[in-house]
Amino acid sequence: MTVASKLKQTISSLKGAQSTLRIYSLQAQNKELKVVYRNAVKDIDEVIQSLKKREKAIELEEPQYKSN
């Protein structure tokens, strides 16, 4: 498995976790808990954006890894 494919897999996994946290934030009754879930969603989004930048850098350096 290449670095690029591992990176794509990681991004996909993080998006899944982020979706789950969004659902939890909608279902939570406790306002404090909703805030915790929403903050986690934002934190994961920052990580995803950072990894996407790295993915683009890899694609520029190694064109064979470009996304389809």
C-alpha positions as CSV (number, residue, x, y, z in Angstrom):
1,M,0.0,0.0,0.0
2,T,1.4,3.4,-1.0
3,V,1.6,6.4,1.2
4,A,-1.0,8.1,-1.0
5,S,-3.4,5.3,-0.7
6,K,-2.9,5.1,3.1
7,L,-3.5,8.9,3.2
8,K,-6.7,8.5,1.3
9,Q,-7.9,5.7,3.5
10,T,-7.1,7.8,6.6
11,I,-9.1,10.8,5.3
12,S,-12.0,8.5,4.5
13,S,-11.9,7.0,8.0
14,L,-11.8,10.4,9.6
15,K,-14.8,11.5,7.5
16,G,-16.7,8.5,8.8
17,A,-15.8,9.3,12.4
18,Q,-16.8,12.9,11.8
19,S,-20.2,11.8,10.5
20,T,-20.8,9.7,13.6
21,L,-19.9,12.6,15.8
22,R,-22.3,14.8,14.0
23,I,-25.1,12.3,14.5
24,Y,-24.2,12.1,18.2
25,S,-24.3,15.9,18.5
26,L,-27.8,15.9,17.0
27,Q,-29.0,13.2,19.3
28,A,-27.4,14.5,22.5
29,Q,-29.8,15.9,25.1
30,N,-27.2,17.6,27.2
31,K,-26.1,21.0,25.8
32,E,-22.5,20.6,27.1
33,L,-22.2,17.2,25.4
34,K,-23.5,18.7,22.1
35,V,-20.7,21.3,22.4
36,V,-18.1,18.6,23.0
37,Y,-19.3,16.7,19.9
38,R,-19.3,19.8,17.7
39,N,-15.8,20.8,18.8
40,A,-14.6,17.3,18.0
41,V,-16.2,17.6,14.5
42,K,-14.3,20.9,14.0
43,D,-11.1,19.4,15.2
44,I,-11.4,16.4,12.9
45,D,-12.2,18.8,10.0
46,E,-9.0,20.7,10.7
47,V,-7.1,17.4,10.5
48,I,-8.9,16.4,7.3
49,Q,-8.0,19.7,5.7
50,S,-4.4,19.3,6.7
51,L,-4.2,15.8,5.2
52,K,-5.9,17.0,2.0
53,K,-3.2,19.6,1.6
54,R,-0.6,16.8,2.1
55,E,-2.4,14.7,-0.5
56,K,-2.2,17.5,-3.0
57,A,1.5,17.9,-2.3
58,I,2.0,14.2,-2.9
59,E,0.1,14.3,-6.2
60,L,2.3,17.2,-7.4
61,E,5.5,15.4,-6.4
62,E,4.4,12.1,-7.7
63,P,1.8,12.4,-10.5
64,Q,1.2,8.6,-10.6
65,Y,-0.7,9.0,-7.3
66,K,-3.1,11.5,-8.6
67,S,-6.8,10.9,-7.5
68,N,-9.2,9.6,-10.2
